[in-house]
């Protein structure tokens, strides 16, 4: 699976469980992509809007953890998990900024 840089909005987040601050990512207007995340390892994937994810993940595994993407890939409006406790319960703080993020292209 090839790596692709896409524009996303980066936002500072704070974990509700352990109060760790980290960054999360949402879709940007600069790139017309949908973000996905592997639920097993939190690897981030991107797919051009309008394409069916099902045809792109059939029989493929996550390059980071080898989990079958058909079972672990989830569309995300906000991707990221706490680097300390791996919880996904967080809130946003501060302004979002456009940045390039390396994702796995589906």
Z-matrix of the N, CA and C atoms (Angstrom, degrees):
N
C 1 1.451
C 2 1.523 1 107.55
N 3 1.312 2 116.40 1 132.80
C 4 1.460 3 119.38 2 -175.28
C 5 1.526 4 111.96 3 -88.09
N 6 1.335 5 115.05 4 149.28
C 7 1.456 6 121.30 5 176.52
C 8 1.525 7 108.76 6 -86.89
N 9 1.326 8 115.86 7 143.04
C 10 1.459 9 120.84 8 -179.43
C 11 1.517 10 108.75 9 -141.49
N 12 1.326 11 116.01 10 133.62
C 13 1.456 12 120.39 11 174.62
C 14 1.518 13 108.94 12 -84.66
N 15 1.320 14 116.63 13 129.36
C 16 1.461 15 122.44 14 176.69
C 17 1.521 16 108.09 15 -128.90
N 18 1.327 17 115.69 16 153.30
C 19 1.454 18 119.97 17 175.07
C 20 1.522 19 109.21 18 -81.01
N 21 1.322 20 115.39 19 132.60
C 22 1.457 21 123.25 20 176.91
C 23 1.526 22 107.86 21 -136.63
N 24 1.299 23 115.34 22 169.10
C 25 1.462 24 120.23 23 171.79
C 26 1.526 25 107.23 24 -97.45
N 27 1.318 26 116.18 25 125.88
C 28 1.467 27 122.62 26 178.44
C 29 1.521 28 107.81 27 -99.57
N 30 1.330 29 115.76 28 132.41
C 31 1.457 30 120.06 29 -179.01
C 32 1.518 31 109.86 30 -136.33
N 33 1.294 32 115.66 31 140.17
C 34 1.459 33 121.55 32 176.46
C 35 1.529 34 108.83 33 -71.65
N 36 1.340 35 115.74 34 132.82
C 37 1.459 36 122.24 35 -179.59
C 38 1.521 37 109.56 36 -125.27
N 39 1.319 38 115.96 37 156.95
C 40 1.459 39 121.96 38 175.57
C 41 1.523 40 108.38 39 -128.42
N 42 1.329 41 116.21 40 128.52
C 43 1.457 42 122.55 41 179.66
C 44 1.532 43 109.45 42 -70.57
N 45 1.320 44 116.53 43 130.59
C 46 1.468 45 120.63 44 178.99
C 47 1.534 46 111.54 45 -72.38
N 48 1.322 47 117.81 46 -23.93
C 49 1.457 48 121.74 47 -176.96
C 50 1.524 49 112.51 48 -80.40
N 51 1.355 50 116.60 49 -50.40
C 52 1.468 51 118.93 50 -174.21
C 53 1.536 52 113.60 51 -119.95
N 54 1.328 53 117.08 52 3.23
C 55 1.469 54 123.42 53 177.50
C 56 1.534 55 114.28 54 65.21
N 57 1.333 56 119.14 55 17.09
C 58 1.461 57 122.40 56 176.37
C 59 1.520 58 108.90 57 -72.06
N 60 1.327 59 115.75 58 137.55
C 61 1.461 60 120.56 59 176.01
C 62 1.520 61 109.30 60 -96.23
N 63 1.325 62 116.19 61 137.20
C 64 1.461 63 122.49 62 179.77
C 65 1.522 64 108.37 63 -155.20
N 66 1.328 65 117.40 64 -179.84
C 67 1.460 66 120.95 65 -179.56
C 68 1.519 67 110.98 66 -108.62
N 69 1.328 68 114.64 67 144.42
C 70 1.454 69 122.72 68 173.81
C 71 1.520 70 108.06 69 -124.56
N 72 1.318 71 116.27 70 169.77
C 73 1.455 72 121.20 71 -173.73
C 74 1.520 73 111.31 72 -133.64
N 75 1.324 74 115.80 73 141.56
C 76 1.454 75 122.29 74 174.94
C 77 1.522 76 108.38 75 -129.11
N 78 1.315 77 115.85 76 168.54
C 79 1.457 78 120.77 77 179.50
C 80 1.524 79 110.56 78 -63.96
N 81 1.322 80 115.60 79 146.49
C 82 1.457 81 122.62 80 178.45
C 83 1.525 82 109.52 81 -112.66
N 84 1.305 83 115.76 82 155.02
C 85 1.462 84 120.48 83 176.52
C 86 1.534 85 110.90 84 -73.17
N 87 1.337 86 118.00 85 -18.37
C 88 1.465 87 121.74 86 -177.18
C 89 1.523 88 112.59 87 -70.53
N 90 1.322 89 118.13 88 -33.05
C 91 1.459 90 122.88 89 178.12
C 92 1.520 91 107.66 90 -121.61
N 93 1.295 92 116.75 91 136.10
C 94 1.453 93 121.03 92 179.89
C 95 1.528 94 109.41 93 -93.71
N 96 1.333 95 115.73 94 71.68
C 97 1.458 96 121.49 95 -179.19
C 98 1.527 97 110.42 96 -127.81
N 99 1.314 98 114.25 97 155.78
C 100 1.454 99 121.79 98 172.33
C 101 1.527 100 107.01 99 -105.00
N 102 1.329 101 116.29 100 136.10
C 103 1.467 102 121.06 101 179.36
C 104 1.520 103 110.59 102 -94.42
N 105 1.322 104 115.01 103 141.64
C 106 1.462 105 123.00 104 176.72
C 107 1.520 106 107.67 105 -130.66
N 108 1.329 107 115.61 106 157.96
C 109 1.456 108 120.57 107 -179.95
C 110 1.523 109 109.49 108 -137.36
N 111 1.316 110 116.05 109 138.62
C 112 1.469 111 121.38 110 173.36
C 113 1.524 112 106.54 111 -75.24
N 114 1.321 113 116.91 112 122.57
C 115 1.468 114 120.08 113 -178.74
C 116 1.522 115 112.68 114 -69.37
N 117 1.319 116 117.71 115 -21.07
C 118 1.465 117 119.70 116 -179.90
C 119 1.522 118 113.01 117 -78.49
N 120 1.352 119 117.73 118 -39.56
C 121 1.468 120 118.91 119 -173.75
C 122 1.530 121 114.01 120 -129.21
N 123 1.303 122 119.08 121 -0.59
C 124 1.467 123 126.45 122 179.99
C 125 1.531 124 114.49 123 67.75
N 126 1.332 125 119.15 124 18.74
C 127 1.467 126 120.77 125 173.52
C 128 1.532 127 107.69 126 -62.77
N 129 1.335 128 116.38 127 143.60
C 130 1.457 129 121.14 128 -176.72
C 131 1.528 130 109.97 129 -104.40
N 132 1.326 131 115.07 130 134.79
C 133 1.463 132 123.61 131 -179.12
C 134 1.521 133 108.87 132 -121.56
N 135 1.335 134 116.51 133 156.40
C 136 1.464 135 120.56 134 176.97
C 137 1.522 136 109.61 135 -134.05
N 138 1.322 137 114.85 136 149.56
C 139 1.457 138 122.15 137 179.34
C 140 1.519 139 107.60 138 -144.09
N 141 1.343 140 118.12 139 131.43
C 142 1.467 141 119.27 140 177.15
C 143 1.531 142 110.89 141 -55.16
N 144 1.327 143 116.23 142 138.00
C 145 1.468 144 120.81 143 179.74
C 146 1.519 145 109.99 144 -57.91
N 147 1.320 146 115.50 145 144.62
C 148 1.448 147 121.29 146 178.22
C 149 1.522 148 113.84 147 92.91
N 150 1.334 149 117.77 148 -9.63
C 151 1.461 150 120.57 149 178.25
C 152 1.526 151 109.46 150 -97.10
N 153 1.326 152 116.09 151 147.82
C 154 1.459 153 121.91 152 -179.71
C 155 1.527 154 110.19 153 -81.28
N 156 1.305 155 116.76 154 124.62
C 157 1.460 156 121.05 155 -179.57
C 158 1.529 157 111.15 156 -67.92
N 159 1.324 158 117.04 157 -31.64
C 160 1.467 159 120.56 158 -176.80
C 161 1.522 160 112.86 159 -56.57
N 162 1.324 161 117.12 160 -43.03
C 163 1.468 162 119.78 161 -178.47
C 164 1.529 163 112.72 162 -72.43
N 165 1.309 164 117.63 163 -18.34
C 166 1.463 165 121.41 164 -178.34
C 167 1.528 166 113.46 165 -91.40
N 168 1.327 167 118.33 166 -17.69
C 169 1.466 168 120.31 167 -176.46
C 170 1.522 169 113.55 168 -109.23
N 171 1.305 170 117.64 169 -11.65
C 172 1.471 171 121.21 170 -176.75
C 173 1.524 172 110.99 171 -56.60
N 174 1.324 173 115.65 172 120.55
C 175 1.454 174 122.16 173 177.77
C 176 1.522 175 115.15 174 75.40
N 177 1.337 176 117.78 175 7.69
C 178 1.465 177 120.74 176 -179.34
C 179 1.525 178 110.99 177 -105.66
N 180 1.334 179 113.88 178 152.58
C 181 1.463 180 120.78 179 178.22
C 182 1.523 181 109.98 180 -115.58
N 183 1.317 182 115.51 181 158.70
C 184 1.458 183 121.40 182 176.76
C 185 1.526 184 108.67 183 -66.27
N 186 1.327 185 118.40 184 130.41
C 187 1.462 186 120.38 185 179.49
C 188 1.531 187 113.69 186 -67.21
N 189 1.330 188 117.92 187 -20.16
C 190 1.465 189 120.84 188 -179.18
C 191 1.530 190 113.32 189 -87.92
N 192 1.346 191 116.89 190 -41.66
C 193 1.466 192 118.84 191 -173.54
C 194 1.528 193 113.68 192 -124.07
N 195 1.303 194 118.29 193 -2.70
C 196 1.476 195 125.05 194 177.95
C 197 1.528 196 114.16 195 69.10
N 198 1.337 197 117.83 196 12.32
C 199 1.468 198 120.14 197 176.33
C 200 1.525 199 109.38 198 -71.07
N 201 1.338 200 118.07 199 144.94
C 202 1.465 201 120.25 200 177.89
C 203 1.533 202 110.24 201 -66.58
N 204 1.331 203 116.81 202 121.99
C 205 1.463 204 121.15 203 -175.47
C 206 1.522 205 112.92 204 -62.51
N 207 1.330 206 117.55 205 -29.34
C 208 1.467 207 120.07 206 178.46
C 209 1.524 208 111.57 207 -60.20
N 210 1.324 209 117.05 208 -27.15
C 211 1.460 210 121.97 209 -177.31
C 212 1.531 211 113.57 210 -98.51
N 213 1.332 212 117.93 211 -25.63
C 214 1.467 213 119.50 212 -170.64
C 215 1.522 214 115.12 213 -114.40
N 216 1.331 215 118.98 214 -12.49
C 217 1.455 216 120.54 215 -176.09
C 218 1.527 217 111.09 216 -81.01
N 219 1.329 218 116.00 217 129.51
C 220 1.454 219 121.99 218 -178.07
C 221 1.522 220 108.90 219 -131.72
N 222 1.336 221 116.07 220 134.52
C 223 1.465 222 120.19 221 175.88
C 224 1.524 223 108.48 222 -67.86
N 225 1.338 224 115.30 223 139.26
C 226 1.455 225 120.04 224 -177.11
C 227 1.519 226 110.86 225 -127.04
N 228 1.326 227 115.85 226 133.17
C 229 1.455 228 118.78 227 169.47
C 230 1.523 229 108.63 228 -85.50
N 231 1.336 230 116.09 229 -25.23
C 232 1.461 231 121.30 230 174.52
C 233 1.519 232 107.36 231 -141.62
N 234 1.328 233 117.19 232 112.92
C 235 1.458 234 122.54 233 -177.04
C 236 1.517 235 110.39 234 -95.53
N 237 1.314 236 116.11 235 142.88
C 238 1.454 237 121.47 236 176.38
C 239 1.516 238 111.46 237 141.25
N 240 1.323 239 115.19 238 152.17
C 241 1.460 240 120.66 239 174.41
C 242 1.523 241 107.59 240 -142.76
N 243 1.300 242 115.94 241 157.27
C 244 1.461 243 121.24 242 -177.89
C 245 1.524 244 110.02 243 -61.73
N 246 1.324 245 118.34 244 128.19
C 247 1.459 246 121.07 245 179.80
C 248 1.533 247 113.42 246 -71.87
N 249 1.320 248 117.31 247 -16.35
C 250 1.470 249 120.23 248 -179.04
C 251 1.532 250 112.05 249 -91.00
N 252 1.334 251 117.01 250 -52.51
C 253 1.469 252 119.64 251 -174.68
C 254 1.531 253 112.36 252 -111.92
N 255 1.323 254 117.65 253 -2.78
C 256 1.461 255 125.47 254 178.84
C 257 1.527 256 113.59 255 63.51
N 258 1.319 257 117.18 256 15.81
C 259 1.460 258 121.18 257 177.34
C 260 1.522 259 109.62 258 -73.22
N 261 1.307 260 116.78 259 154.89
C 262 1.464 261 121.95 260 179.19
C 263 1.528 262 110.95 261 -113.93
N 264 1.313 263 116.48 262 18.62
C 265 1.462 264 121.30 263 178.27
C 266 1.525 265 107.51 264 -101.93
N 267 1.326 266 116.54 265 102.86
C 268 1.453 267 121.13 266 -174.84
C 269 1.513 268 110.65 267 -146.36
N 270 1.310 269 115.21 268 168.73
C 271 1.468 270 120.46 269 176.36
C 272 1.512 271 108.48 270 -132.41
N 273 1.324 272 115.33 271 153.75
C 274 1.460 273 121.11 272 -177.41
C 275 1.511 274 112.23 273 -86.65
N 276 1.320 275 114.57 274 146.14
C 277 1.462 276 121.08 275 175.43
C 278 1.521 277 107.99 276 -134.97
N 279 1.294 278 117.67 277 145.20
C 280 1.462 279 121.11 278 175.91
C 281 1.518 280 113.65 279 76.94
N 282 1.320 281 114.66 280 -177.98
C 283 1.460 282 123.15 281 -178.56
C 284 1.524 283 111.04 282 -86.41
N 285 1.314 284 115.83 283 149.50
C 286 1.466 285 121.20 284 175.16
C 287 1.525 286 108.63 285 -87.38
N 288 1.341 287 116.80 286 144.97
C 289 1.455 288 121.08 287 177.72
C 290 1.521 289 110.15 288 -130.01
N 291 1.336 290 116.69 289 148.05
C 292 1.458 291 121.31 290 177.94
C 293 1.523 292 110.03 291 -75.10
N 294 1.326 293 116.25 292 128.60
C 295 1.467 294 122.78 293 177.12
C 296 1.522 295 108.42 294 -141.74
N 297 1.327 296 115.76 295 163.15
C 298 1.458 297 120.21 296 172.20
C 299 1.514 298 108.50 297 -91.89
N 300 1.333 299 116.33 298 137.34
C 301 1.455 300 121.90 299 -179.90
C 302 1.522 301 108.41 300 -128.57
N 303 1.315 302 116.04 301 134.15
C 304 1.457 303 120.41 302 176.96
C 305 1.522 304 109.06 303 -79.95
N 306 1.331 305 115.99 304 121.92
C 307 1.462 306 122.21 305 -178.80
C 308 1.532 307 108.79 306 -127.95
N 309 1.309 308 115.26 307 164.83
C 310 1.462 309 119.48 308 171.11
C 311 1.517 310 107.18 309 -86.21
N 312 1.330 311 116.09 310 123.82
C 313 1.455 312 121.18 311 -179.87
C 314 1.523 313 109.62 312 -80.18
N 315 1.323 314 116.56 313 125.68
C 316 1.470 315 120.99 314 178.04
C 317 1.511 316 110.07 315 -85.03
